[in-house]
Structure formats: C-alpha cells, structure tokens
C-alpha cells in the first residue's frame, strides 16, 4: 500500500485532487494521503491516475474536478449528486484551492459553523451584536448517508460579492463525504432561490490539506474575478484560525471538546464520523 493510512473512509471513497483544468497542459502530479499521485489523459481523453508504487488508480472527472479512489477494494459508491452544477441559469465558477495546515475534518467542521461569522468574518458574513445562532434542524439521509442542516438563518451585512445591504440569509448545509460538503444560501440577484457553494478537501496528509471551493451561482453581473475574490477573502480569514487550532486533528473522543447548542451540525458531523470508524485526521483515544 503506497498511501499512509488503512482507513476505509479514505481508501474506499472518492477524494479530490484538484480542478480538471490541471490537465490542460499535460500530466499533473500532487500529494494525496502522504503519497505522490500522477494524473493524465489517455488518447481518448479519459482521466487516468497512478500511485507512487506504479499501481493504477480509479479516477474520474466530475463537476469540473478530478477524483481518485486510492484503495484496491470493491468499487466505491457513486460520487455524490450535485444537480445544481447542471442547472440552467447558474454560473459555475471554480475558486481553486488554498493550502491549510490542519486536518481536513477540521476544515469541514469550520465550513459548517455559523457561530464564528460575526467574529472571524465581521462586516461580511456577520457582525456584533447579531451573534445568536437561531435553532435549526439536523437530519441524516440514511439512503444517501448524508447529513443535512435546514432552516438555518443568520444576519449578514454582505452575504456575497453581489450584496449591497444586510439581509437575514437563509442557509442549508449538507455533508456528503467526510471531506466534501455543500452550503446553499440566499441568492441576492434571484430572491427565493439559493446559490450553492461546494467545499472539496484534498487530504495532502493528516494535518495538511488543500481546500477547494466551487460556486454554482445565479449572478450575471459580477465577474469571475469578483466572485473568486470574495470567496478567497472569506477563506483567508478562516485560514489563520484553523492553523492555530490545537490539536490539528479532529477529536472524536467524548468530552475532549465541549459542544454548545449552536454546534448541532458539528455534533452530528462528529457522531457520523465516529459511527463510520473515522481514523484519518482524527483523535480516537
């Protein structure tokens, strides 16, 4: 085994290794689970991938991204559904990735957390004194094995690059895999609709990741540069907070970190990981 883990949550699932645009100029090499991976297109244009030990890996291109299944076991389940990607009228904008020195599980948990908006993303996603996280619903889709948080709402001075005034933004969160999540939030240009933001995390190793962001927006006014710039501002504010968290791995031990009422989604995420037997990037003892 060329990868530094035996965790089936990593070896038997689809992990991103970056945007498909990486292959525009030929082969692409990157690090996944502590080992080098090489990707290229064959003569038919299909994505191929190889591990450092020469073993061929299962690979696919979907949603504008490259996905690899590192393990040699049975065929993994199909990649999660992202119907908004193909929905007419939406702008698909790839914001590429930002490296962060933290466990991928910590990155996803931060993505799900509304309580930090007024403090970390002041004047953008929140502001004092609007700090309360209103109660919301958390459920598990047993058939898809996904977590959902619905009926989320939070006052935001500037919910997106297109916003010109504060609104009570309506949110939904979704976790599809341990290292992939989505949020759906109020669309400023199209009242009644929701924009979609995908977080795809590449685990370089247990404490280093690349966090990719993909937008499926209703927005015909802002340029790609403006949309990307707004997301990078938000990610840039999160980065130092995440990198200064201790421990860098995600504790899945009862009592290690005390949750509060506003952490309902975080609590559900941790219980879901523990039920799956997650060990990579986690603390279990």
ZASERO-984722 format. One record per residue: residue number from 0; x, y, z of N, C-alpha, C in turn. Coordinates in steps of 0.02 Angstrom, whole numbers. Layout:
    n     npx     npy     npz    capx    capy    capz     cpx     cpy     cpz
  NUM       X       Y       Z       X       Y       Z       X       Y       Z
...
//
This chain:
    n     npx     npy     npz    capx    capy    capz     cpx     cpy     cpz
    0      42     -60       0       0       0       0      44      62       0
    1      33     106     -49      76     165     -55      49     225     -16
    2     -12     220      11     -41     277      48     -34     265     123
    3     -25     321     160     -10     316     231     -72     311     275
    4    -115     263     260    -175     251     300    -205     184     282
    5    -242     157     330    -282      97     317    -357     113     326
    6    -373     177     335    -442     198     347    -484     189     284
    7    -534     146     285    -576     136     226    -615     198     206
    8    -626     244     253    -660     306     237    -621     347     185
    9    -555     337     184    -512     371     136    -497     326      75
   10    -485     263      87    -463     219      33    -520     195     -12
   11    -581     193      15    -637     165     -24    -688     219     -44
   12    -665     281     -49    -710     335     -68    -674     379    -120
   13    -712     425    -150    -683     470    -199    -654     532    -166
   14    -590     545    -177    -556     604    -149    -535     650    -206
   15    -544     715    -196    -525     761    -249    -449     772    -249
   16    -422     784    -309    -352     801    -316    -345     865    -357
   17    -399     905    -358    -396     971    -389    -439     978    -451
   18    -442    1039    -478    -483    1052    -537    -457    1015    -598
   19    -503     997    -644    -484     962    -705    -441    1006    -750
   20    -443    1071    -739    -401    1117    -778    -327    1104    -768
   21    -310    1067    -715    -240    1049    -703    -210    1009    -761
   22    -254     974    -798    -230     931    -852    -229     966    -920
   23    -243    1030    -921    -246    1067    -985    -178    1068   -1020
   24    -125    1064    -982     -58    1068   -1012     -19    1002   -1006
   25     -54     948    -992     -20     884    -987     -31     852    -919
   26      14     808    -899       7     770    -837      12     816    -777
   27     -18     794    -723     -18     832    -661       2     786    -603
   28      47     809    -560      68     771    -501      49     809    -438
   29      26     773    -388       8     804    -325      17     753    -269
   30       4     774    -207      11     729    -150     -57     715    -120
   31     -72     652    -107    -134     630     -78    -120     578     -25
   32    -146     588      35    -136     541      90     -62     525     101
   33     -20     577      94      51     570     107      92     538      52
   34      62     527      -7      97     494     -61      85     531    -127
   35     133     527    -172     126     560    -237      78     523    -282
   36      38     561    -319      -9     534    -367       1     572    -432
   37      -2     536    -488       6     567    -554     -58     556    -594
   38     -81     610    -628    -141     605    -669    -127     629    -739
   39    -161     600    -788    -153     618    -858    -215     597    -896
   40    -219     619    -959    -273     597   -1003    -245     548   -1053
   41    -283     494   -1066    -262     446   -1116    -281     472   -1186
   42    -269     433   -1237    -281     456   -1306    -355     470   -1319
   43    -399     439   -1279    -471     450   -1287    -495     509   -1245
   44    -449     541   -1208    -468     599   -1167    -492     581   -1097
   45    -490     516   -1080    -511     495   -1014    -457     507    -962
   46    -478     523    -901    -431     536    -847    -403     470    -821
   47    -338     467    -815    -303     409    -786    -262     433    -726
   48    -251     388    -679    -212     405    -619    -168     347    -598
   49    -109     363    -573     -63     311    -549     -33     330    -482
   50     -24     280    -438       6     291    -373      82     290    -379
   51     115     308    -324     188     311    -323     220     243    -334
   52     185     189    -315     212     122    -323     197      92    -392
   53     170     133    -437     156     111    -505      86      82    -515
   54      48      74    -462     -19      46    -467     -66      96    -499
   55    -108      73    -544    -160     115    -573    -216     126    -523
   56    -243     185    -522    -297     203    -476    -361     217    -515
   57    -417     206    -483    -480     226    -513    -485     302    -511
   58    -506     331    -567    -509     404    -572    -568     425    -614
   59    -593     484    -602    -646     512    -643    -644     588    -641
   60    -675     618    -691    -683     690    -694    -757     706    -686
   61    -774     747    -636    -844     764    -625    -848     831    -590
   62    -897     871    -608    -907     938    -580    -846     982    -590
   63    -810     971    -645    -752    1011    -659    -691     993    -617
   64    -695     937    -580    -640     917    -535    -617     846    -550
   65    -557     831    -527    -528     764    -533    -538     727    -468
   66    -559     664    -472    -574     623    -413    -537     556    -419
   67    -508     534    -364    -470     472    -363    -495     429    -305
   68    -501     364    -317    -515     316    -264    -449     278    -251
   69    -416     290    -194    -349     262    -183    -346     188    -170
   70    -400     157    -145    -397      88    -122    -403      37    -178
   71    -390     -25    -159    -393     -81    -206    -453    -126    -192
   72    -498    -105    -148    -555    -146    -129    -611    -140    -180
   73    -671    -160    -158    -728    -160    -203    -742     -90    -230
   74    -780     -88    -284    -797     -24    -316    -830      23    -265
   75    -808      85    -261    -839     132    -214    -909     151    -238
   76    -948     179    -191   -1015     201    -211   -1008     260    -259
   77   -1060     274    -298   -1056     329    -346   -1041     396    -311
   78   -1009     441    -346    -995     507    -319   -1061     542    -304
   79   -1060     584    -253   -1120     619    -231   -1153     659    -288
   80   -1218     669    -282   -1255     709    -331   -1246     783    -318
   81   -1240     821    -371   -1234     894    -368   -1275     923    -425
   82   -1342     918    -420   -1385     937    -477   -1380    1010    -496
   83   -1362    1054    -449   -1356    1125    -464   -1301    1138    -515
   84   -1252    1094    -519   -1197    1103    -566   -1223    1105    -638
   85   -1275    1067    -653   -1302    1062    -720   -1366    1102    -730
   86   -1385    1141    -680   -1448    1177    -683   -1442    1239    -728
   87   -1487    1247    -777   -1484    1305    -821   -1489    1371    -782
   88   -1450    1420    -804   -1452    1486    -773   -1401    1497    -719
   89   -1367    1444    -697   -1316    1453    -645   -1247    1465    -676
   90   -1209    1508    -643   -1139    1519    -661   -1097    1469    -622
   91   -1055    1432    -656   -1008    1386    -623    -940    1419    -622
   92    -916    1433    -562    -853    1468    -553    -808    1428    -506
   93    -750    1408    -530    -702    1371    -490    -656    1421    -455
   94    -656    1420    -389    -613    1465    -350    -545    1434    -334
   95    -532    1374    -359    -469    1339    -348    -459    1326    -274
   96    -396    1317    -253    -385    1294    -185    -338    1337    -144
   97    -342    1329     -78    -299    1362     -30    -271    1308      16
   98    -205    1307      25    -174    1260      71    -184    1282     143
   99    -200    1234     186    -211    1248     257    -177    1192     298
  100    -141    1212     350    -107    1164     393    -154    1141     448
  101    -199    1095     432    -248    1070     479    -278    1006     451
  102    -310     966     493    -346     907     470    -404     928     425
  103    -417     888     373    -474     902     330    -540     902     367
  104    -545     863     420    -606     860     460    -619     926     495
  105    -566     958     519    -571    1024     550    -595    1075     498
  106    -571    1069     437    -590    1116     384    -665    1111     370
  107    -690    1050     364    -761    1040     351    -803    1066     409
  108    -783    1051     470    -820    1074     529    -824    1150     531
  109    -770    1183     514    -769    1256     513    -819    1283     460
  110    -822    1248     403    -868    1266     349    -941    1262     372
  111    -955    1217     419   -1023    1206     443   -1042    1253     501
  112    -995    1291     526   -1005    1330     587   -1028    1401     573
  113   -1087    1420     597   -1112    1488     589   -1091    1533     647
  114   -1076    1504     704   -1062    1544     763   -1001    1590     756
  115    -955    1572     712    -894    1613     705    -903    1671     657
  116    -960    1676     622    -969    1728     571    -956    1799     597
  117    -986    1819     654    -978    1889     674    -906    1906     697
  118    -868    1856     716    -802    1868     745    -746    1860     693
  119    -752    1810     651    -699    1798     601    -714    1833     535
  120    -778    1838     518    -798    1868     454    -839    1931     464
  121    -817    1972     511    -853    2034     528    -860    2079     467
  122    -920    2107     459    -938    2152     404    -950    2114     338
  123    -941    2050     339    -956    2009     280   -1014    1961     298
  124    -998    1907     333   -1048    1856     349   -1081    1866     417
  125   -1061    1917     454   -1090    1930     520   -1063    1993     550
  126   -1093    2015     605   -1068    2072     642   -1099    2074     711
  127   -1062    2103     758   -1088    2113     825   -1137    2172     822
  128   -1195    2169     855   -1215    2121     907   -1257    2063     882
  129   -1261    2052     816   -1302    1997     789   -1262    1932     792
  130   -1257    1903     852   -1213    1845     863   -1250    1780     876
  131   -1316    1784     886   -1353    1723     905   -1363    1677     845
  132   -1351    1612     856   -1367    1561     806   -1436    1534     823
  133   -1485    1549     781   -1553    1527     793   -1557    1451     787
  134   -1603    1419     824   -1610    1346     818   -1625    1325     746
  135   -1597    1268     726   -1608    1241     659   -1614    1166     664
  136   -1632    1134     610   -1644    1062     610   -1585    1024     579
  137   -1567     968     609   -1515     925     582   -1544     855     572
  138   -1531     826     514   -1557     759     500   -1506     719     460
  139   -1514     653     461   -1471     608     422   -1513     577     366
  140   -1489     583     305   -1519     549     248   -1487     479     247
  141   -1523     430     274   -1495     363     282   -1479     330     215
  142   -1521     341     165   -1510     310     100   -1447     336      66
  143   -1437     402      67   -1377     432      36   -1318     435      84
  144   -1331     421     149   -1280     428     202   -1251     499     202
  145   -1295     548     207   -1276     618     208   -1308     653     268
  146   -1275     706     291   -1302     747     346   -1331     812     316
  147   -1388     833     341   -1419     895     319   -1435     939     379
  148   -1422    1004     371   -1446    1055     419   -1492    1101     380
  149   -1553    1110     403   -1601    1151     367   -1631    1203     414
  150   -1665    1251     384   -1696    1307     421   -1644    1347     459
  151   -1584    1353     431   -1532    1394     460   -1541    1466     437
  152   -1529    1514     480   -1533    1584     461   -1484    1625     502
  153   -1457    1676     471   -1408    1718     506   -1405    1786     473
  154   -1404    1839     514   -1399    1907     485   -1329    1918     458
  155   -1325    1940     395   -1261    1952     363   -1259    2021     329
  156   -1209    2061     346   -1202    2127     315   -1189    2122     240
  157   -1151    2070     220   -1134    2062     149   -1129    1988     134
  158   -1186    1958     117   -1188    1886     110   -1150    1859      50
  159   -1137    1903      -1   -1098    1882     -59   -1069    1944     -91
  160   -1030    1934    -144    -999    1990    -179   -1050    2035    -211
  161   -1111    2010    -224   -1163    2050    -257   -1206    2090    -207
  162   -1199    2076    -142   -1241    2108     -92   -1222    2181     -81
  163   -1272    2223     -73   -1260    2295     -59   -1289    2316       8
  164   -1327    2271      40   -1355    2286     106   -1363    2221     145
  165   -1372    2228     211   -1378    2169     253   -1444    2134     245
  166   -1443    2067     252   -1504    2027     248   -1499    1970     299
  167   -1557    1942     317   -1557    1880     356   -1551    1823     305
  168   -1492    1797     297   -1479    1746     247   -1508    1679     269
  169   -1538    1644     223   -1565    1577     235   -1513    1526     210
  170   -1498    1478     252   -1446    1429     237   -1473    1358     241
  171   -1441    1314     202   -1445    1242     212   -1374    1214     205
  172   -1357    1166     247   -1292    1134     244   -1300    1060     228
  173   -1251    1032     195   -1253     962     177   -1182     933     179
  174   -1173     876     211   -1109     840     211   -1120     775     173
  175   -1083     766     118   -1093     708      76   -1041     653      89
  176    -980     673     106    -925     628     122    -886     660     179
  177    -842     624     213    -804     655     267    -769     720     247
  178    -747     725     183    -709     783     162    -742     823     106
  179    -808     815      97    -844     857      49    -909     882      81
  180    -924     945      69    -984     974      97   -1011    1028      50
  181   -1074    1046      59   -1106    1098      20   -1143    1145      66
  182   -1149    1208      45   -1197    1252      78   -1238    1286      24
  183   -1300    1297      42   -1347    1331      -2   -1371    1393      35
  184   -1366    1451       4   -1382    1513      40   -1421    1560      -5
  185   -1455    1608      26   -1496    1657      -9   -1459    1687     -68
  186   -1491    1686    -127   -1462    1717    -186   -1485    1789    -190
  187   -1437    1836    -188   -1454    1907    -190   -1486    1927    -256
  188   -1458    1907    -314   -1489    1928    -378   -1556    1894    -393
  189   -1570    1836    -360   -1631    1800    -376   -1667    1781    -311
  190   -1709    1827    -284   -1745    1813    -222   -1786    1749    -228
  191   -1785    1711    -175   -1821    1648    -174   -1779    1588    -195
  192   -1723    1601    -227   -1677    1547    -247   -1617    1546    -201
  193   -1578    1493    -206   -1517    1487    -165   -1457    1471    -209
  194   -1402    1507    -195   -1339    1490    -227   -1310    1429    -192
  195   -1266    1392    -227   -1235    1333    -199   -1159    1341    -199
  196   -1129    1322    -143   -1056    1325    -136   -1031    1257    -114
  197    -986    1228    -153    -957    1163    -136    -888    1170    -105
  198    -876    1133     -52    -809    1128     -21    -783    1058     -34
  199    -729    1053     -72    -697     989     -87    -626     991     -56
  200    -612     946     -10    -549     948      27    -503     891       4
  201    -443     909     -16    -391     861     -34    -346     849      26
  202    -346     789      55    -302     775     112    -230     761      89
  203    -188     811      92    -117     802      75     -86     752     124
  204     -99     763     187     -83     714     239    -132     727     297
  205    -120     699     355    -170     704     409    -176     775     437
  206    -125     817     428    -128     884     456    -114     938     404
  207    -120     921     340    -111     970     286    -162     955     231
  208    -196    1007     208    -248     997     157    -243    1052     105
  209    -281    1041      50    -296    1095       3    -373    1098       0
  210    -400    1156      17    -473    1166      18    -494    1201     -46
  211    -535    1167     -86    -559    1194    -149    -631    1218    -141
  212    -648    1270    -178    -715    1299    -174    -743    1305    -245
  213    -804    1279    -255    -838    1282    -320    -906    1315    -311
  214    -920    1365    -352    -982    1403    -347   -1031    1383    -403
  215   -1094    1378    -385   -1148    1371    -434   -1198    1426    -418
  216   -1187    1485    -448   -1221    1547    -429   -1270    1571    -481
  217   -1321    1607    -457   -1364    1647    -501   -1336    1718    -498
  218   -1294    1736    -544   -1263    1802    -543   -1238    1818    -614
  219   -1269    1868    -645   -1249    1887    -713   -1211    1953    -715
  220   -1196    1981    -656   -1165    2047    -653   -1092    2045    -634
  221   -1075    2011    -580   -1006    2011    -557    -962    1968    -602
  222    -899    1987    -608    -852    1948    -647    -829    1887    -607
  223    -799    1839    -642    -770    1781    -607    -720    1805    -555
  224    -680    1855    -573    -629    1880    -527    -660    1907    -463
  225    -717    1942    -469    -751    1968    -410    -778    1912    -366
  226    -809    1862    -397    -837    1806    -360    -782    1767    -324
  227    -728    1754    -360    -671    1717    -331    -639    1758    -276
  228    -632    1823    -287    -600    1866    -237    -638    1866    -171
  229    -705    1867    -175    -745    1866    -114    -734    1802     -76
  230    -736    1745    -110    -726    1681     -76    -656    1675     -47
  231    -606    1700     -82    -537    1697     -56    -529    1742       5
  232    -567    1798       7    -566    1840      67    -592    1801     127
  233    -648    1766     117    -677    1726     172    -630    1670     193
  234    -604    1633     144    -557    1578     160    -495    1605     194
  235    -471    1663     171    -411    1692     200    -421    1712     273
  236    -482    1730     291    -497    1746     361    -499    1683     404
  237    -522    1628     375    -526    1564     411    -458    1532     421
  238    -414    1540     372    -351    1504     371    -309    1511     436
  239    -295    1572     460    -254    1577     521    -288    1548     582
  240    -355    1553     585    -392    1525     641    -384    1449     642
  241    -393    1418     584    -387    1346     579    -316    1323     595
  242    -267    1358     569    -198    1337     578    -174    1345     650
  243    -209    1385     690    -190    1394     760    -232    1352     807
  244    -277    1311     780    -314    1265     822    -269    1209     848
  245    -280    1190     910    -244    1134     939    -294    1088     973
  246    -290    1023     960    -246     990     911    -270    1002     840
  247    -225     989     792    -243     999     722    -291     945     698
  248    -288     886     728    -334     833     709    -400     842     745
  249    -452     808     720    -519     813     747    -529     764     805
  250    -542     788     866    -556     743     922    -625     711     914
  251    -627     645     915    -691     609     913    -702     573     979
  252    -668     597    1031    -673     568    1098    -723     608    1139
  253    -770     575    1170    -821     610    1211    -788     651    1265
  254    -808     714    1271    -783     758    1324    -719     794    1307
  255    -688     778    1250    -624     811    1232    -636     885    1218
  256    -688     900    1180    -708     969    1167    -783     974    1180
  257    -804    1025    1217    -873    1029    1238    -916    1068    1188
  258    -965    1035    1158   -1009    1070    1110   -1061    1112    1145
  259   -1090    1161    1111   -1144    1201    1137   -1205    1192    1091
  260   -1261    1224    1110   -1322    1216    1071   -1313    1237     998
  261   -1273    1289     986   -1265    1313     918   -1220    1267     876
  262   -1191    1216     908   -1147    1169     872   -1183    1106     851
  263   -1248    1110     839   -1287    1049     823   -1260    1014     762
  264   -1242    1051     710   -1216    1020     649   -1147     989     662
  265   -1106    1024     700   -1040     997     717   -1046     932     756
  266   -1092     931     805   -1102     870     844   -1125     813     801
  267   -1172     826     755   -1196     774     710   -1140     749     665
  268   -1099     794     641   -1042     776     598    -993     730     636
  269    -977     748     697    -930     707     736    -959     638     752
  270   -1023     636     769   -1054     570     782   -1056     528     718
  271   -1069     559     662   -1071     525     597   -1002     497     580
  272    -950     536     593    -881     513     581    -863     454     626
  273    -882     460     690    -867     407     738    -902     343     719
  274    -966     348     698   -1003     289     677    -971     255     617
  275    -939     295     573    -905     269     514    -837     239     531
  276    -814     248     594    -748     223     613    -691     266     587
  277    -702     331     580    -652     376     551    -589     379     594
  278    -531     369     563    -468     374     599    -420     425     567
  279    -426     435     501    -379     479     467    -394     552     484
  280    -345     586     512    -353     656     532    -394     663     595
  281    -404     608     632    -446     608     692    -408     584     752
  282    -434     602     811    -408     576     875    -463     535     906
  283    -449     471     918    -500     425     944    -485     398    1013
  284    -429     420    1044    -411     395    1110    -374     449    1147
//
